[in-house]
């Protein structure tokens, strides 16, 4: 009895099953036929697409720009608010322990403020509307 070493088999096995980044020119339609056609291949209305898909595709650059500008505005606004607060905290509360006590004091102060407002406006909550 003789043993032979066979060629290593991998998943797929077919000659056309090799992954690639681009579509080949030869047999283009063989590779592009699918129920949902990727955006880079169809830029016009198609029976696979609902009309909202084409409407959203036309507005995508504008939506991306709006979301980018909103994120930029939020980022710079939060930076403009938090940077001076962080400078004051660093200047007046040296060390980690004092910063923790400062945060605890801020929470207790907020709690007292809410308690004061609630006690003064509690009667309005029980009025019949």
Secondary structure as the mmCIF struct_conf table of DSSP 4:
data_model
#
loop_
_struct_conf.conf_type_id
_struct_conf.id
_struct_conf.beg_label_comp_id
_struct_conf.beg_label_asym_id
_struct_conf.beg_label_seq_id
_struct_conf.end_label_comp_id
_struct_conf.end_label_asym_id
_struct_conf.end_label_seq_id
HELX_LH_PP_P HELX_LH_PP_P1 UNK A 5 UNK A 9
BEND BEND1 UNK A 11 UNK A 12
BEND BEND2 UNK A 14 UNK A 14
TURN_TY1_P TURN_TY1_P1 UNK A 15 UNK A 16
BEND BEND3 UNK A 21 UNK A 22
BEND BEND4 UNK A 25 UNK A 25
TURN_TY1_P TURN_TY1_P2 UNK A 26 UNK A 27
HELX_RH_AL_P HELX_RH_AL_P1 UNK A 28 UNK A 32
BEND BEND5 UNK A 35 UNK A 36
TURN_TY1_P TURN_TY1_P3 UNK A 39 UNK A 41
BEND BEND6 UNK A 44 UNK A 44
TURN_TY1_P TURN_TY1_P4 UNK A 47 UNK A 48
BEND BEND7 UNK A 49 UNK A 49
HELX_RH_AL_P HELX_RH_AL_P2 UNK A 51 UNK A 92
BEND BEND8 UNK A 93 UNK A 93
HELX_RH_AL_P HELX_RH_AL_P3 UNK A 95 UNK A 125
TURN_TY1_P TURN_TY1_P5 UNK A 126 UNK A 126
BEND BEND9 UNK A 127 UNK A 127
#
